[in-house]
Amino acid sequence: MGGSSSVPEKSIHEFTVKDSKGKDVDLSIYKGKVLLVVNVASKCGFTNANYPKLTELYKKYKSEGLEILAFPCNQFMKQEPESSEKVEEFVCTRFDAEYPIFHKVRVNGPNASPVYKFLKASKGSILGSSIKWNFTKFLVDKEGRVIGRYGTTTSPLSIEGDIKKALAKQ
């Protein structure tokens, strides 16, 4: 259900995704950085609990090599109905986000984004590989390998220790 173990890519750096305006972004630009990849939604009950803490983490660790990659998703009770550009405007204005907001994606099912197929195949959860809700977080090391997966209710600040460890590795 959800992920496939036949994903040939070994690193997130092998993917190209679309930014909020629909332009291609080669994720190899993030080589050497620690990534926190999050499926986001602006009308979710977890929005106000996650976005401010993501912004706090980003401001604290950006200079050390942390990047947060936010992918809007409308698969969970249609809680992200806006266009990708409107999502970016909302997050940057309301939550002072400075990290990239990408094009809206699907995270589950046959039309799931290839990046999410890779993330899920790399790190399933105890309930299987599918994403259960908005604000599921994947921690990716400097080489582009998934090293952690955290559920919706896991506060971004509670994984700060894991982020610091990943940033410290050479």
N, C-alpha and C positions, 0 to 999 in steps of 0.2 A: 504494500500500500504506500503510495507516494514515491519514495526514492527507488533508485535502481542501482544494483551493485555492478552493473555493466558500464558505469560512467568511465570513459577512457582517460579523462583528464586527471592529473595528479596534483594540480595546483590551481588555485583560484586565478592565478596570474595568466592562465591560458585562455581566459574568457574575454569577450568584448560585450559590453552592455550599452544601453542607451541612457543618456542623462535625461533630466526632466524636460528638456527641449527636443529630445529625439535624436541628439547627435551621438555618434559612437564614442565610447570610452574604452580603451584597451586597459584592462585591469593590471597589466604588467607594469603600469606606472606606479603601482603600489608595492613593487618588490622592495624588500628591506623594511617594510612597515608592518606593524601589527594592526589587524583589521577587526572591527566589531561590525558584523553584518546583521542588520535588523529589518524585519518586515514591519512596516509602520502603518498606522491608520489614524486619521485625525478625529474621527467620531466614535472612538472606542472608549470604554470605561477605564482603560489603562493608559490613555494618552497623557493625561496630566501627571501620572506617576512615572512615566518613562522619559518623555522628551526633556524635561528640565534636568534630569540626572544624566542623560546622554550628553546634553550640552555641557554640563559641569565636568564630566569625564573628559570630553573632547578638549575643553579649554585647559584642563589640568595637564593632559598628557600629549597634546598635539606636538609640542616642541620636542618630545622624546620619541616620537614616531608612531603615535596612535592615529588611525583614521577610522572614522565611523562611516559606514556606507548604508544609507537608509533607502529601502525599496518599498514604496507605497504598494499596498495590496488591498483589493476590494473583495476578497473571497470569503471573509468572515462577517456574515450578516450585513454585507454592503456598507461597512463602516469607513470606507474610503471612496466616496462617490465622485470626488473632484478630479480634475485633470492633474497630471503630474506637475505642471507649472503652478497651478493653484496650491497644490500641496506644499511645494517648495516655498511659495510666498507665505503661506500660513505658518509653517514651521520656523522660517527665518524671522518673521515678524513677531509672532506670539512667544516663541521659545528661544529666540536669539541664536538659532542654530547656524553654525558656520561650516558644518560638514556637508558633504554632497548628498543631495536628494536625487535619486535616479528615477527613471521612467517606471510607471506602475507595472507590476508584474503579477503573474500567477505563481503561487508557491507550491501548489498541490495539483495533482491530476496530470493527464496526458499533455496538457499545454503549459505545464510548469516551466518557468525560466530554466535554461540549462545551468545557470549558476546555482539555483536552488536545488536542482536535481543533484548536482555535485555536492553541495553542502549537506543535504540529507543523506546521501549515500556515504559520505565521510563520517557522519556522526548522527546515528539514529538516536531515538530516545527510548525509554522503557516501554512506551506505548506504541513503538514502531517508528518508522522514519518520517511519516507525514507531519507537517506543521499543524499544531492544534489550534493556534489562535494568533492574533496580532502580537507584535513585540517579542517574538522568539528571536533569541540572539545567538550568533555563532562567532566564536573567537578564532581568528586565523593567525597563524604565526608568520614570521618574516619571510618564510619560504613559500607561503601560500597554502599551507596545510591546516585543516580544521583541527583545533586542539581542545575546543570546548563548545558545548551547546547548553543553553539556558532557556528555561520556559518563560512564559509571559509574566508570571508573578515574581520572577527573580529580578530584584532591583538591579539596575546597571551598577550602582555603587557597591553592591555586595560581591561583584566579580572583580573589583578593583585589584585585589591581590593577585588574581590570575593574569590580569593585564600587566601589572608591574613585573611579574615573573617573565612573561613573554617579551616584554620590552628589554629586560635585562639580558636575555640570551643573545649571544653573538652570532 
